[in-house]
Amino acid sequence: MNNEEVREKAHEDYLAGMKYKDIAEKYGVTVNTVKSWKTRYGWSKNSNAPLRKSVHTKGKKVCTQNSRDAEEEKALAEAVKQMIDNPDLTSKQALFCIYYANSNNATVSYQKAYDCNRETAMAAGCRMLRNVKVREEIERLKKEKYEAAMFDEKDIFQWHLDIATASITDYVSFGREEVPVINMLGPVMNEKTGKPLTKEVNYVKFRESDEVDGRIIKKVKMGKDGASIELYDASRSMEWLEKNLQAGTDAQRNLAGQIIEAYRKREGESSDRE
């Protein structure tokens, strides 16, 4: 049976009065997965309540029974609350787990959860992964996401949102720096001071791959002029967000609206100058 068929069978067992634990054992999933199905798909032991079903059309997930109504938004919020509500972790540790379960990037996840600079996040993110309770929660979230097929249009919406808000400085650092003057014999020395001569040059440096969110990178290549990095087109993602604004959560739609408005305003100012 595929995942959808398993959920439907589990729903039938739920209506028949079977306990969460027994359903989980029967279908080889966790109790939390069964609970998330109940919340996500609106299971009810009321015989008049409709069964939420998903139908797939050419790879697109389309939900019936008013899938975007207020009840589902409330259900999704409850599902997130259940993930965060872990007595063994602080709220920020739980947020780190949720971010890491989606990105596999400790530095970026720690930055988002703790709102700190990259240098702090690089060291603290690695330490966080050595916490046994954190690792257990990450594995639980990954397993639950896989079992419940939780990747949906809101995840796609978030991907486009991340592209639209990405900055090149998240991936490279650049500026001016002093470097030694070198000739064929090595460093050139100042005859008066006896110290190496220096000059100011431009530099561009890539950040380490484990420091960045690789989902936003379209291409990295080595050429005759050196390495280059290309991000996905932010303007195209903003166009997608504008066309699919209703696919996001309230928070996602609010942020997307602000980004689109700022982008359109900047476009208008550019046109006026021309």
RODO-2510 file (C-alpha; in nm, 4 decimals, decimal comma):
residues 274
     n   res          X          Y          Z
     1     m     0,0000     0,0000     0,0000
     2     n     0,1157     0,3535    -0,0687
     3     n     0,1196     0,6212     0,2007
     4     e    -0,2263     0,7532     0,1144
     5     e    -0,3807     0,4049     0,1293
     6     v    -0,2159     0,3429     0,4674
     7     r    -0,3632     0,6676     0,6018
     8     e    -0,7127     0,5756     0,4775
     9     k    -0,6917     0,2294     0,6368
    10     a    -0,5630     0,3841     0,9586
    11     h    -0,8542     0,6285     0,9517
    12     e    -1,1003     0,3406     0,9215
    13     d    -0,9381     0,1718     1,2230
    14     y    -0,9577     0,4994     1,4145
    15     l    -1,3306     0,5272     1,3407
    16     a    -1,3710     0,1664     1,4547
    17     g    -1,2319     0,2651     1,7955
    18     m    -0,8742     0,1390     1,7685
    19     k    -0,6216     0,3206     1,9903
    20     y    -0,3351     0,5314     1,8558
    21     k    -0,0763     0,2830     1,9834
    22     d    -0,2465    -0,0133     1,8149
    23     i    -0,2838     0,1717     1,4852
    24     a     0,0833     0,2721     1,4955
    25     e     0,1945    -0,0876     1,5568
    26     k    -0,0350    -0,2227     1,2840
    27     y     0,1085     0,0055     1,0136
    28     g     0,4672     0,0339     1,1410
    29     v     0,4634     0,4079     1,2169
    30     t     0,4991     0,6147     1,5340
    31     v     0,2151     0,7169     1,7634
    32     n     0,2969     1,0817     1,6874
    33     t     0,2525     1,0114     1,3162
    34     v    -0,0963     0,8748     1,3771
    35     k    -0,1792     1,1805     1,5881
    36     s    -0,0491     1,4102     1,3148
    37     w    -0,2739     1,2306     1,0604
    38     k    -0,5722     1,2885     1,2878
    39     t    -0,4916     1,6579     1,3208
    40     r    -0,3854     1,7160     0,9612
    41     y    -0,6751     1,5348     0,7928
    42     g    -0,9486     1,6235     1,0407
    43     w    -1,0287     1,2727     1,1611
    44     s    -1,3385     1,2604     1,3792
    45     k    -1,5357     0,9773     1,5334
    46     n    -1,8501     1,1679     1,4427
    47     s    -2,0040     0,9503     1,1721
    48     n    -2,1207     1,2583     0,9820
    49     a    -1,7715     1,4062     0,9540
    50     p    -1,6208     1,3806     0,6042
    51     l    -1,2933     1,2048     0,5395
    52     r    -1,0193     1,4365     0,4139
    53     k    -0,8575     1,2747     0,1163
    54     s    -0,5719     1,3744    -0,1106
    55     v    -0,5782     1,3105    -0,4827
    56     h    -0,2710     1,3360    -0,7010
    57     t    -0,2752     1,4868    -1,0480
    58     k     0,0500     1,4755    -1,2420
    59     g     0,2600     1,5081    -0,9309
    60     k     0,0562     1,7944    -0,7810
    61     k    -0,1105     1,7377    -0,4473
    62     v    -0,4698     1,8648    -0,4493
    63     c    -0,6737     1,8467    -0,1295
    64     t    -1,0510     1,8097    -0,1358
    65     q    -1,3101     1,9068     0,1277
    66     n    -1,2077     2,2747     0,1536
    67     s    -0,8443     2,1935     0,2319
    68     r    -0,7484     2,5573     0,2745
    69     d    -1,0238     2,6517     0,5150
    70     a    -0,9752     2,7820     0,8666
    71     e    -0,9986     2,4344     1,0215
    72     e    -0,6925     2,3077     0,8361
    73     e    -0,4935     2,6198     0,9234
    74     k    -0,5774     2,5542     1,2880
    75     a    -0,4835     2,1868     1,2495
    76     l    -0,1460     2,2710     1,0974
    77     a    -0,0745     2,5151     1,3792
    78     e    -0,1574     2,2407     1,6294
    79     a     0,0775     1,9992     1,4509
    80     v     0,3645     2,2481     1,4809
    81     k     0,2799     2,2998     1,8485
    82     q     0,3048     1,9225     1,9075
    83     m     0,6509     1,9155     1,7470
    84     i     0,7783     2,1998     1,9634
    85     d     0,6212     2,0713     2,2847
    86     n     0,9101     1,8528     2,4020
    87     p     0,9813     1,8783     2,7787
    88     d     1,3438     1,7670     2,7278
    89     l     1,4268     2,0677     2,5067
    90     t     1,4070     2,4447     2,5361
    91     s     1,1880     2,6264     2,2837
    92     k     1,4962     2,7423     2,0901
    93     q     1,6447     2,3918     2,0860
    94     a     1,3134     2,2643     1,9497
    95     l     1,3176     2,5331     1,6791
    96     f     1,6728     2,4324     1,5890
    97     c     1,5539     2,0714     1,5491
    98     i     1,2695     2,1738     1,3185
    99     y     1,4974     2,3879     1,0990
   100     y     1,7678     2,1190     1,0876
   101     a     1,5213     1,8407     1,0021
   102     n     1,4352     2,0397     0,6890
   103     s     1,7765     2,1773     0,5870
   104     n     2,0470     1,9484     0,7367
   105     n     2,2483     2,2677     0,7923
   106     a     2,3536     2,3212     1,1540
   107     t     2,4894     2,6741     1,1066
   108     v     2,1855     2,8146     0,9279
   109     s     1,9462     2,6331     1,1632
   110     y     2,1204     2,7717     1,4716
   111     q     2,1202     3,1247     1,3261
   112     k     1,7468     3,1090     1,2597
   113     a     1,6618     2,9629     1,6007
   114     y     1,8888     3,1850     1,8118
   115     d     1,9090     3,4986     1,5917
   116     c     2,2870     3,5236     1,6227
   117     n     2,5796     3,5966     1,3902
   118     r     2,7294     3,3327     1,1609
   119     e     3,0537     3,2936     1,3560
   120     t     2,8663     3,2057     1,6752
   121     a     2,6297     2,9748     1,4869
   122     m     2,9147     2,7816     1,3212
   123     a     3,0564     2,6713     1,6564
   124     a     2,7334     2,6421     1,8526
   125     g     2,5491     2,4530     1,5767
   126     c     2,8064     2,1735     1,5811
   127     r     2,7879     2,1532     1,9603
   128     m     2,4099     2,1392     1,9445
   129     l     2,4232     1,8277     1,7264
   130     r     2,6204     1,6499     2,0000
   131     n     2,3245     1,6875     2,2362
   132     v     2,1612     1,3427     2,2554
   133     k     1,8093     1,4792     2,3110
   134     v     1,8470     1,7150     2,0149
   135     r     1,9622     1,4310     1,7886
   136     e     1,6699     1,2151     1,8999
   137     e     1,4214     1,4946     1,8278
   138     i     1,5737     1,5580     1,4828
   139     e     1,5485     1,1901     1,3921
   140     r     1,1894     1,1804     1,5178
   141     l     1,0951     1,4829     1,3073
   142     k     1,2617     1,3413     0,9966
   143     k     1,0910     1,0054     1,0396
   144     e     0,7537     1,1664     1,1048
   145     k     0,7846     1,3974     0,8063
   146     y     0,8700     1,1044     0,5813
   147     e     0,5936     0,8810     0,7145
   148     a     0,3251     1,1487     0,7052
   149     a     0,4309     1,2778     0,3611
   150     m     0,4370     1,6279     0,5052
   151     f     0,6117     1,7918     0,2086
   152     d     0,3299     1,9917     0,0501
   153     e     0,2579     2,3187    -0,1261
   154     k     0,3477     2,5187     0,1859
   155     d     0,7006     2,3729     0,1739
   156     i     0,7247     2,4766    -0,1928
   157     f     0,5938     2,8215    -0,0989
   158     q     0,8648     2,8485     0,1682
   159     w     1,1335     2,7481    -0,0857
   160     h     1,0313     3,0324    -0,3180
   161     l     1,0119     3,2642    -0,0175
   162     d     1,3690     3,1703     0,0807
   163     i     1,4888     3,2380    -0,2754
   164     a     1,3147     3,5755    -0,2831
   165     t     1,4778     3,6829     0,0447
   166     a     1,8250     3,5369    -0,0174
   167     s     2,1291     3,7642    -0,0310
   168     i     2,4523     3,6936    -0,2172
   169     t     2,6404     3,7844     0,1021
   170     d     2,4888     3,4708     0,2568
   171     y     2,7124     3,2734     0,0195
   172     v     3,0214     3,4864    -0,0497
   173     s     3,2178     3,7582     0,1274
   174     f     3,3987     4,0286    -0,0661
   175     g     3,5861     4,3533    -0,0108
   176     r     3,9395     4,4950     0,0026
   177     e     4,2384     4,3539     0,1907
   178     e     4,6127     4,4039     0,2321
   179     v     4,8355     4,1300     0,0851
   180     p     5,2168     4,0964     0,0551
   181     v     5,3811     4,2089    -0,2690
   182     i     5,5358     3,8997    -0,4290
   183     n     5,7888     3,8686    -0,7118
   184     m     5,9715     3,5681    -0,8574
   185     l     6,2012     3,5521    -0,5559
   186     g     5,9281     3,5772    -0,2946
   187     p     5,7996     3,8645    -0,0765
   188     v     5,9332     4,2101    -0,1688
   189     m     6,0909     4,3848     0,1309
   190     n     6,0913     4,7535     0,2136
   191     e     6,4588     4,8532     0,2076
   192     k     6,4119     5,1186     0,4761
   193     t     6,2035     4,9273     0,7290
   194     g     6,3036     4,5735     0,6431
   195     k     5,9343     4,4734     0,6464
   196     p     5,7423     4,3124     0,3609
   197     l     5,5714     4,5513     0,1202
   198     t     5,1932     4,5193     0,0931
   199     k     4,9248     4,6292    -0,1480
   200     e     4,5478     4,6572    -0,1305
   201     v     4,3496     4,4225    -0,3561
   202     n     3,9900     4,3154    -0,4126
   203     y     3,8847     3,9720    -0,2861
   204     v     3,5890     3,7358    -0,3187
   205     k     3,5665     3,4308    -0,0883
   206     f     3,3086     3,1521    -0,0851
   207     r     3,1593     3,0441     0,2448
   208     e     3,1977     2,6777     0,3410
   209     s     2,9202     2,4519     0,2082
   210     d     2,8097     2,3492     0,5580
   211     e     2,7473     2,7160     0,6438
   212     v     2,4898     2,7887     0,3744
   213     d     2,1459     2,6767     0,2593
   214     g     2,2270     2,4824    -0,0569
   215     r     1,8623     2,4715    -0,1701
   216     i     1,8919     2,8308    -0,2912
   217     i     2,2016     2,7667    -0,5069
   218     k     2,1275     2,6910    -0,8721
   219     k     2,4835     2,6290    -0,9882
   220     v     2,8455     2,6298    -0,8693
   221     k     3,1139     2,5890    -1,1332
   222     m     3,4863     2,6206    -1,1935
   223     g     3,5914     2,8112    -1,5076
   224     k     3,9021     2,9601    -1,6615
   225     d     3,8440     3,2775    -1,4604
   226     g     3,7929     3,0888    -1,1350
   227     a     3,4904     2,9659    -0,9428
   228     s     3,1438     3,1188    -0,9681
   229     i     2,8139     3,0752    -0,7880
   230     e     2,4625     3,1314    -0,9233
   231     l     2,1497     3,1596    -0,7104
   232     y     1,7967     3,0908    -0,8318
   233     d     1,6262     3,3968    -0,9825
   234     a     1,4621     3,5944    -0,6993
   235     s     1,2365     3,7865    -0,9399
   236     r     1,0925     3,4639    -1,0827
   237     s     1,0259     3,3340    -0,7330
   238     m     0,8480     3,6589    -0,6482
   239     e     0,6317     3,6156    -0,9586
   240     w     0,5492     3,2605    -0,8459
   241     l     0,4644     3,3833    -0,4957
   242     e     0,2370     3,6524    -0,6359
   243     k     0,0486     3,4003    -0,8500
   244     n     0,0239     3,1404    -0,5704
   245     l    -0,0170     3,3668    -0,2693
   246     q    -0,3049     3,1642    -0,1249
   247     a    -0,0883     2,8507    -0,1041
   248     g     0,1045     2,9797     0,1987
   249     t     0,0229     3,0071     0,5655
   250     d    -0,0908     3,3412     0,7091
   251     a     0,2645     3,4237     0,8184
   252     q     0,4104     3,3206     0,4804
   253     r     0,1529     3,5250     0,2884
   254     n     0,2180     3,8306     0,5043
   255     l     0,5954     3,8167     0,4481
   256     a     0,5546     3,7446     0,0756
   257     g     0,3194     4,0411     0,0406
   258     q     0,5738     4,2746     0,2013
   259     i     0,8538     4,1462    -0,0243
   260     i     0,6449     4,1788    -0,3413
   261     e     0,5315     4,5299    -0,2479
   262     a     0,8911     4,6428    -0,1829
   263     y     1,0087     4,4855    -0,5097
   264     r     0,7337     4,6524    -0,7152
   265     k     0,8097     4,9869    -0,5515
   266     r     1,1781     4,9561    -0,6372
   267     e     1,0896     4,8611    -0,9967
   268     g     0,8711     5,1703    -1,0225
   269     e     1,1473     5,3962    -0,8914
   270     s     1,3910     5,2503    -1,1476
   271     s     1,1432     5,3168    -1,4305
   272     d     1,0951     5,6779    -1,3169
   273     r     1,4726     5,7415    -1,3257
   274     e     1,4927     5,6072    -1,6807
***
